[in-house]
């Protein structure tokens, strides 16, 4: 294994580890009080940040952002993510940091500028990752890893459509968009699919780096056989 391949594997492993630990923190928020008392089908994930154990949410989200940057660097070095896809993946990580830095609206107090920025950061994050996945795989359909990543990106966008429907149908239904759908459940499904897509990008980067190494060593082996 070349130095470049080892670097890709190391970065992908670190990124995937951070992502999995973040998932563990998110899962813990659903079963440990006081966050376990929230209705997860209706309340968004970032609602946890307003509770006593809200630091778990902050830690999980920052770990996810750090893991995303590591995966991005692995994918960039492997040559599977570049250009617009790399920018979109970076925006996903930046959006995650923004979600933590700017706390969501605390409706017990009232709306705030921080809450408005938080909402924008959330949308940027949720949309940037599937865009990154689809851009990265646009010319790699023969690659199994790319097809899996593309499927994850497409499924992520599909998970986002109930939110769009709720927003755009509000003038006709008269139902506020966050009440028209089980927003918490939709957001969690979307987040989980996007995290899995991120892990697929990490796996794709490792596979691509390994394939490049095998292709590079094959001619040498053939030439050696001919000499013998």
C-alpha positions in Angstrom: 0.0 0.0 0.0 1.4 3.4 -1.0 1.7 6.3 1.3 -1.2 8.1 -0.4 -3.5 5.0 0.0 -2.5 4.7 3.6 -3.4 8.4 4.1 -6.8 7.9 2.4 -7.6 4.9 4.6 -6.5 6.7 7.8 -8.5 9.8 7.0 -11.6 7.7 6.1 -11.2 5.6 9.2 -10.9 8.7 11.5 -13.9 10.3 9.7 -16.1 7.2 10.0 -15.1 6.8 13.7 -16.1 10.3 14.5 -19.4 9.9 12.6 -20.3 6.6 14.4 -19.5 8.2 17.8 -21.7 11.1 16.9 -24.5 8.6 16.1 -24.0 7.1 19.5 -24.5 10.5 21.1 -27.6 11.2 19.1 -29.0 7.8 20.0 -28.3 8.4 23.7 -30.3 11.6 23.6 -33.4 9.6 22.7 -33.1 7.3 25.7 -31.6 9.3 28.5 -33.7 11.9 30.5 -34.5 14.7 30.2 -34.2 14.5 26.4 -35.9 11.1 26.3 -39.1 12.9 27.3 -39.4 14.8 24.1 -41.7 13.6 21.4 -39.2 12.6 18.8 -41.8 12.4 16.0 -42.6 16.1 16.3 -39.7 17.8 17.9 -36.5 18.5 15.8 -33.2 17.0 16.9 -31.8 20.5 17.7 -34.5 20.9 20.3 -32.2 18.7 22.5 -29.7 21.6 22.6 -32.1 23.6 24.8 -32.2 20.9 27.5 -29.9 20.2 30.5 -28.0 17.5 28.5 -27.9 19.6 25.4 -24.1 19.4 25.3 -24.5 15.9 24.0 -26.2 17.3 20.9 -23.5 19.9 20.5 -20.7 17.3 20.9 -22.4 14.9 18.5 -22.9 17.6 15.8 -19.4 18.9 16.1 -18.0 15.4 15.9 -20.1 14.8 12.8 -18.7 18.0 11.3 -15.1 17.0 12.1 -15.7 13.5 10.7 -17.2 15.0 7.5 -14.1 17.1 7.0 -11.9 14.0 7.4 -14.0 12.1 4.9 -13.9 15.0 2.5 -10.1 15.1 2.6 -10.0 11.3 2.1 -12.3 11.5 -0.8 -10.4 14.4 -2.3 -7.1 12.6 -2.0 -8.7 9.5 -3.6 -9.9 11.6 -6.5 -13.6 10.8 -6.0 -14.8 14.2 -4.7 -13.6 17.4 -6.4 -14.7 20.8 -7.6 -18.4 21.6 -6.8 -18.9 18.3 -4.9 -16.0 19.2 -2.5 -17.5 22.7 -2.0 -20.9 21.2 -1.3 -19.5 18.7 1.2 -17.6 21.5 2.9 -20.9 23.5 3.1 -22.5 20.5 4.8 -19.8 20.5 7.5 -20.0 24.3 7.9 -23.8 24.1 8.2 -23.4 21.6 11.0 -21.1 24.0 12.9 -23.6 26.8 12.3 -26.4 24.6 13.8 -24.4 24.4 17.0 -23.0 28.0 17.0 -26.4 29.5 16.5 -29.0 28.0 18.9 -32.5 27.4 17.6 -35.5 29.4 18.6 -36.6 28.8 22.2 -40.3 29.4 21.8 -40.7 29.6 25.6 -38.9 33.0 25.2 -39.7 33.9 21.6 -38.0 34.0 18.2 -34.5 35.3 17.8 -31.9 36.2 15.2 -29.8 33.2 16.3 -32.8 30.9 15.6 -33.2 32.3 12.1 -29.6 31.7 11.3 -29.9 28.2 12.9 -32.7 27.4 10.5 -30.7 28.6 7.5 -27.7 26.6 8.6 -29.9 23.5 8.9 -31.3 23.8 5.4 -27.8 24.4 4.0 -26.5 21.3 5.7 -29.4 19.1 4.8 -29.3 20.0 1.1 -25.5 20.3 0.6 -24.7 16.6 1.4 -27.0 15.1 -1.2 -25.9 17.7 -3.8 -22.3 16.7 -3.0 -23.1 13.0 -3.5 -24.8 13.5 -6.8 -22.2 15.9 -8.2 -19.4 13.5 -7.2 -21.0 10.5 -8.9 -22.3 12.2 -12.0 -19.6 10.7 -14.2 -18.9 7.5 -12.3 -21.9 5.3 -12.9 -19.9 2.3 -13.8 -18.4 2.3 -10.3 -20.4 0.3 -7.7 -19.3 2.6 -4.9 -20.4 5.6 -6.9 -23.8 4.1 -7.5 -24.3 3.5 -3.8 -23.3 7.1 -3.0 -25.6 8.4 -5.7 -28.5 6.3 -4.3 -27.8 7.7 -0.9 -27.9 11.3 -2.3 -31.1 10.7 -4.2 -32.8 9.1 -1.2 -31.7 12.0 1.0 -33.4 14.4 -1.4 -36.5 12.2 -1.4 -36.6 12.4 2.4 -36.5 16.2 2.2 -39.6 16.4 0.0 -42.2 16.1 2.8 -40.7 19.3 4.3 -41.0 21.1 0.9 -44.5 19.8 0.5 -45.5 21.1 3.9 -44.0 24.5 3.3 -45.5 25.0 -0.2 -48.9 23.6 0.7 -49.4 25.8 3.7 -51.3 28.6 1.8 -53.8 26.1 0.6 -54.2 23.8 3.6 -54.0 26.5 6.3 -51.8 24.2 8.4 -48.5 25.5 9.6 -45.8 23.5 7.8 -44.2 22.2 11.0 -47.6 20.7 12.0 -48.5 19.3 8.6 -46.0 16.5 8.9 -44.3 14.6 11.8 -41.3 16.9 11.4 -39.1 15.2 14.0 -39.5 11.8 12.4 -38.9 13.3 8.9 -35.8 15.1 10.0 -34.4 12.1 11.8 -34.9 9.9 8.7 -33.3 12.5 6.5 -30.3 12.9 8.9 -29.8 9.2 9.2 -29.8 8.7 5.4 -27.4 11.5 5.0 -25.0 10.1 7.6 -25.1 6.7 5.9 -24.4 8.5 2.6 -21.4 10.1 4.2 -20.1 6.7 5.4 -20.6 5.4 1.8 -18.4 8.3 0.5 -15.7 7.2 3.0 -15.9 3.6 1.8 -15.9 4.7 -1.8 -12.7 6.8 -1.2 -11.0 3.8 0.3 -12.0 1.5 -2.5 -11.0 4.0 -5.2 -7.5 4.5 -3.6 -7.0 0.7 -3.4 -8.1 0.2 -7.0 -5.7 2.9 -8.2 -2.9 1.2 -6.3 -3.7 -2.2 -7.9 -3.8 -0.6 -11.3 -0.5 1.0 -10.8 1.3 -2.2 -9.7 -0.3 -4.5 -12.3 1.9 -3.4 -15.3 5.0 -3.8 -13.2 4.1 -7.3 -12.4 3.4 -8.1 -16.0 6.7 -6.6 -17.1 8.5 -8.7 -14.5 6.9 -11.9 -15.8 8.0 -11.1 -19.3 11.6 -10.6 -18.2 11.6 -13.9 -16.5 
